[in-house]
Amino acid sequence: MKCIKLMLSLVFVVILTIGGKGQEIITRQIQDPKTEIDISNLPAGIYIVKVWNDKNVMVQKVIKE
């Protein structure tokens, strides 16, 4: 299973496609710092993961094979 592990609490997560219009695929509000988001059902490709809370923003490119 392919998962994205988050180690922050009370964050917002958006996973976007990288091609075309940057369509939102997954949007979540996370409160448990050990949350994993299952991306096994997404097709192979390149995605942008944006994670933010009231203090920080992290943007990461994820390549799913």
C-alpha positions in Angstrom: 0.0 0.0 0.0 1.3 3.5 -0.9 0.8 6.0 1.9 1.8 9.5 2.7 2.8 9.8 6.4 2.1 13.0 8.3 3.8 13.8 11.6 1.9 17.1 12.4 -1.4 17.6 14.2 -4.3 19.8 13.1 -3.2 20.3 9.5 -4.9 20.6 6.2 -3.8 18.4 3.3 -4.5 18.8 -0.4 -3.1 16.5 -3.1 -3.2 17.9 -6.6 -2.5 16.5 -10.1 0.5 18.2 -11.6 -0.7 18.2 -15.2 -3.5 20.2 -16.7 -5.5 22.3 -14.3 -4.0 21.1 -11.0 -7.2 19.3 -10.0 -7.7 18.5 -6.3 -7.7 14.8 -5.8 -7.7 14.5 -2.0 -8.6 17.1 0.6 -8.4 16.3 4.3 -8.3 18.0 7.7 -6.0 16.0 9.9 -5.9 16.0 13.7 -4.0 12.8 14.5 -0.2 13.3 14.0 0.2 9.6 12.9 -2.3 9.9 10.1 -1.5 8.1 6.8 -3.2 9.0 3.5 -3.7 6.0 1.2 -2.8 6.9 -2.3 -2.7 3.4 -3.7 -5.9 4.0 -5.7 -4.4 6.9 -7.6 -2.9 6.2 -11.0 0.9 6.4 -11.5 2.0 10.0 -12.0 3.4 13.1 -10.4 1.4 14.8 -7.7 1.8 17.9 -5.6 1.1 17.5 -1.8 0.4 20.7 0.1 0.3 20.5 3.9 -0.4 23.5 6.1 -1.5 24.7 9.5 -1.7 28.1 11.1 2.1 28.5 11.2 3.7 26.6 8.3 3.1 25.5 4.7 4.9 22.6 3.1 4.7 21.7 -0.6 6.2 18.5 -1.9 6.3 16.7 -5.2 5.4 13.0 -5.0 6.1 10.6 -7.8 3.8 7.5 -7.7 5.1 4.6 -9.9 
